[in-house]
Amino acid sequence: MKKVVKFGGSSLASAEQFKKVGDIIRADADRKYVVPSAPGKRFSEDTKVTDMLYNCYSVAESGKKFKDLLNKIQDRYNEIIQGLGLDLSLDNEFKTIEENFAKKAGKDYAASRGEYLNGIIMANYLGYEFIDAATVIFFDEEGNFNGEKTNEVLGERLANVERAVIPGFYGAMEDGTVKTFSRGGSDVTGSIVAKAVRADLYENWTDVSGFLVADPRIIDNPEVITTITYKELRELSYMGATVLHEDAIFPVRKEGIPINIKNTNAPEDEGTMIVEDTCRQPKYTITGIAGTKGFVAVNIEKDMMNAEIGFGRKVLSVFEDFGISFEHVPSGIDTMTVFVDQAEFQGKEQAILAGLHRACQPDSIDLEADLALIAVVGRGMKATRGTAGRIFSALAHANVNVKMIDQGSSELNIIIGVRNADFEAAIKAIYDIFVTVQL
């Protein structure tokens, strides 16, 4: 087998964590390609190296002295090197970084150095070949990821390399300028490498033992999801579940490569397997629950709305004109409701309302703010009768008033709208009815 393994910042925050990672990699000869993040927090009040680099570069960009800040970053790396007992010096690397900061090489260059330096340490520690991501991962002149060129060059580069370390998070533009993915982009790099080498498995190591059925800040010790499909993951990620960078799904999905989310601090845990599809029946009817607060419902009423061709297009075009994307649009015979992000909407609300009146001539428009949307997701719902009824029953028992319910044609998810104040109670009620009662 051939495995690509990516380790997050918390997994590489210290020499102690590095040793755990080394033990994990050496325990399985199939773990041949390693994608490291920059060092994360060592403790709750600590600062991530990437944030230290951003701050240091900001000072450099303003023309102020930044050497002391850069020295503190080097101290973080020296602490790891010494803790691992390596015969390695990063002095020349930091000299180059200092020169480039002074030349104002750019924020992307600054941020990328966290992964770059950690990659050098990781390669030295493991005895693997180091490959600078800027030489194998490419962006076009507009800053968009060039997947075709990357896959070709990276695949050729790794074809004759038995074991390698490729830093996450960044690549290079056509002119050689360093370009980063968005924050969390090391997940994307791992996926890109997995596709290029046609890996059998992409292991994503972090500080949790996989995806949880619900937010642990709301549910005490929620169950771990053992297997989840890409479609289910997409639904949960969209509604706020954040364990894996969303863009990391697509390169491996096209190749049919499964992703295993694992815990560096508990490597024996099974974790969560993310797959294209599976015939395995889920343990529970639902796979997961996720949600987000802070929506406003724009309720539009007009007699004979259903007979007016293009009414929905006119409504949504107004939101589009003001740069507002909609979340859900439930409708009735004479009513249409548009759920949008409240923070984005508030600054433009009067202009949008005026635009709706001009475009649609509605009988009335009213707003309902401070709403939350909750997604109940699960491939098991399609084969189970009465799922929506159980949700309504659970919410009624918890005295939660449902403001909206919307079920997609795939029967993979049900979206429920509730007041912000009822958000936590609603998730607890849904979790209890589908999970707790079956334990």
N, C-alpha and C positions, 0 to 999 in steps of 0.2 A: 504493500500500500504506500501511498504518498500523501502526507498530511502537511498542510500549512497551518502554522499556529501563530496567533496574534495575542500579545499581552498588553493589557491596559496600563495606564499610568500608576494606579494603586498597586499593581502587581510588580512594578519596577521602581518603587519609590525609595528603596534603600538596599544596602548590601544584603541584608537578611532576606528581603523579598526576592532579590536576584538569585539567591541560592535556592529558594523554593522553585523558581522558574527553571533554573538549571537542572534540578532533580527531576522536574516534570518532563523536560525535553529529553534528558538522557534515559528516562524510564521507558521510552518508546522509540525504537530506531526509525519508525516511519515518520517521525516529526522532523522533517528535513529542511523546511523553509520557515524562518522566524521573522515576524514583523513586530518590532517593539514600538511602544509609545514613549513619550518623554516622561521623566519621573513625576509622579503625582504627589499627593500629600502624604507625609509620613505620619501625621497626626492631625486631628480636626482643625487646629488653629494654624497649621502649616500652609505654605503657598506652593502651588504647582509651578514647576519650572517654566512651563509655557507662559504663565502669567508673569513670572519674573522677567522673562525675555521681552515680553510685550512692554512692560514697564521700563526696562532698561533701554530699549530702542526708542521709546517715546521721549525719554530724557535726552538721548543722543540726537534725535531728530530736532529737538528744540535748541540744540547747540550748547547744552550744558554738559558738564563733566559726568561721565557715566562709568568710569573705570571701577569705582568701588562696587557699584551694582553688579558689574560683570564678574568681578572677583568673587562675589557671594554666590553667583551661579556656578562658577568653577569650583568653589568649595563643596557644593552639593555633589558634583561629579567626583571630585577627589575623595570624598567620604565613601562613595560607593566603590571606587577603585581600590582604596586602601582596605576596606572591609572585605573585599574579595581576594586580597593578596596578589593583585595583578602587577606585572612590570609594564606599566603603561603610563604615558604622559600625554595630556591633552594641551600642553602649553602652545604648541604651534597652531593647533586648531583655534584656540582662544585668541591668539595673536591675529589670525586671519579674520575672525569674527569682529574683533575690535576695529580693525582697519575698515571692514565693510560697514559696520555701524557708523563710523565716522564719515564714510562716503554716502551714507543714507541709502543703503541697498534695498530698503523696503521692509514693510511689516511682515510680509510673507516669508522673506528670507530669515528675519529675526525669529519668527515663531517656529520655523522648520528646524532650527538648530537644536532644539530639545530632543527631537527624534534622531536627528543625525548623530549627535554625540552619544546618545544612549545606544544607538546601533553599533557604533565603534566599540563601545565597552562590551556589549553583548557578544559580538563576533569574536573579540579577544578572549572573553571568558569561556566561550563554547569551543573555540578553535575552528569556527566556521568562516567562510569567505564573506567579506563585507562588500555589499553592492549599494552604492549611493543611489537613492531613488530618483535623483535628478537626471540620472543617465538612462533610466529605463521606463519612467512614467512621464507621459507627455500631455501638455495642454496646447490648444491651438492659439492663434494670435489674439482671439477674443477672450481667452481665459477659460474656455470650455474643455473638459476632459476629452482627450483624443483616444478613445478606447481601441480603435482598430490598430493604430500605430503602436500603442503601448503593448497590446497583446502580441503583436508580431515581434517587436524588439525584445520585450521581456522574456517571451517564450524562447527565442534564440539564445539570449544571454544565459538563461538558466538550464538550457538543454544539456550542457556538459558540466554543470555544477552540481555536485552531489548534495552539498549542504550550504546554505547561505542565510545571511541576515540582510533584510531589506527594510530600512526605516519606514515607518508609516507617515501618513499625513501630508506628504508633499511630492511634487514632481518638478518639471520645468517647462517653461514656454519654449516656443521654437527658437527664440534668440538666446536661450540658456538661462533666462531669469527664473528664479525659484518661484513656484506657485503652489499654494496650499489648497487642500480641500477645506470644507467648513470644519468647525470644531467637531471632534469625534471622527475625523477622517481616516485615522489609522485603521478603523474597521473597514473602510472602503479599500485601502491599500491591501489588506489581507485578502479581501475578496478578489481583487484584481490579480494578485499573485496566484491564488488558487485556480483561477480560470486559466492563466497563462501556462501553468505547469500541468493542467488537467488533473488536479488533485482529486483523491478519493473522498477527502473530508477536510473541511475548514473548521479548525477549533479556535474559538474566540474566548480567551481566558480573561476573566474579570474578577470582581470581588463579591459576586453573588452566584449562587448555585443554579443559574438558569432563570428563565422567566417565571414570575409568580402569577397565580390566578388573579390576584388583586394587589393593590398598593399596600405595602406593609406599614405605611404610616396611618392607614385607615383600618386594616385588618391585622390582628395579631397573628404572627406566624402563618401567613397564607400558604396554601399548598403550592408546590412547584409544578409547572406544566412540563410533562416529560416529552411530549411530541406536539409540535405545532406546524401547521402548513404555512407556506409563504402568504397565502391569502388572508389567513387569520392574523398573522403577524402584521400585515399591512393595515388591517382594520384597527388593531390594538395600538400600533405605533401612531397612527393618525390621531387617535383620541388621547394621546399623552403617555402611553407606556414607552419608557425609554431605557432599553438595555443595549440595543444594537443600533448603530447609525443606519437610518432608513435606506440610504443609497448603497449600503453594503449588500443588500439583498440581490440586486439585479444582475451583477456579473456572474455570480454563482448559480443563480436561478436558471439562467439561460443554458448553463452547462449541466444542470441536474446535479450539482454538487451540494450535499447536505451541510448544514452548519451546526456545530455543537457548542452551545454556550456552557462554559465550565468555570469552576471557582478555583483560583490559584491557591487559596487558603484551605480548601477542602477538595483536593483533586480526586478523592475517591467517590465524591458525589456524582451521580449520573448526569446531572445537568439537564438542559433542554435541547432536543434535537429538532432542527428546523428543516422541513422537507417540502418538496414540490407537492406531494400528495401521499396518502397512506391509507391502507385498508384497515389499519388498527383502529379499533373503537376507542374513543377517549374515555378516561376514567369517569368523567362527569359529563352531563349533557352540555354544559358550557365549557369552553376552553379558557376564557379569561374575561375580566371586567376592567374597563378603563374609562376615564372620563376627564372632562376639563370644565372649569368654571369660567364665567365671564362672557356670556352671550346675551344678545338682545333679540327679541322676536318682533319683527315688523309685520303686523297683521293688517292685511289689505282686504276690504270688503267691497263687492260691487255686484249688483243684481245682474243675472244672466252672464256672469263672467265666463262660464264654461262654453258659451256660444260665441264668444268674441275671439276670433282667430288671431293668434300672435300676442295674446295678453301676457302670457308668461315671459315671452321674449322681451316685451316692452319693460316689464318690471325689472328683470335681471339686467337689462342694458343700462338702466339708471345706476345700479350699483357698480356695474363695470366702468361706467364713465367716471365714477369717483374713486376708482381703484380699490373697491371693496369686494372681496370674494365671499361667496355664501357657503354656509356649512350644510344646511338642509332646507328643503322647500316643501313641507307638507301642504296639501291643498284640499279644499272641498268644492262643492258646486259653485258657491258664491264667495268663497274665501281663499286666500292664499297667504301663507306665512313664510317669511324669509328669516332664517336664523343667521346672524352675522356676529363677528367679534365685537364686543361692546366697546373696547378701548379704541379700535379703529373707527367705529361708527360715530362715537360721541362728538368728535370734532367736526363732523360733516353732516350731522343729523338733520339740521334745518334745510340745508341745501338739497339733501337727498329727498326729504319729504316734499319739498317744492318740486323737485324733478319728477317724483312719482305722480303728483297731482297733474302736472303738465302732460306727462306721457300717457297716463292711464285713465284719468278722470274717475278715480274711485269714489264710492259713496262715503267711505270713511277709512281712516288709517289710525291705528293705535299702537303704542309701543309697550312692550313688557320687558323690563330690564332685569339684571341680576339672575340670569338663568344658567344652568349647567346642563351639559349633554353627557350622557353615559352610554357607552357601547357595551352590549352583552354579545360576545362573539363565541361561536362554536360550530364546528362541522357536525357535531352530534345533534344540533337543533333541528336539522332537516328531517331526521328520521324519528323525532320525538314529538308526539302530540302534546298540545297544551302548554308549550313553553311560554308564550306570551301571557296566557292566563295565570301561570304560576308567578310570573313577574308582577303582574297587576295585584295579585292576591298578597304577595309579600310586601309590596309597597303600601297597599291599603292597611295591612296589619301594622306597619311601622308609621302610620299616619302621614305618609308622603303623598302629596298631590301631584299627579302626573300632568305635565303641561303639554306634552307632545310624545307621540310614539310613531316610529317610522321603521318599517322592515323592508330590507332590500329584496329584490326578486331572487337572489341567490340563496336566500334563507340562511345565510351565514351569520348575519348579525341583526340585532334589534337596537335601535337608537331611542333612548328615552330622555325627554327634557323635564327637568325638575328645577325648583328654586335653588340658588346657591346654598341657602341655609339648610336645605335637605340633602345636599350632595353626599356627605359622609353616611348619613342614616340610610340613604337609598342603596349605596354600595354594600353596606353591611347586611341589609335585608336581602338583597339579591344573592350575595355570597352565602348567607345562611341557608336559604331555601334550596340552592343547587349543590352546595359543597358540604357545609356543616352537618346537615341532616343525613348525608350519606357516609360520613366518617364513622 
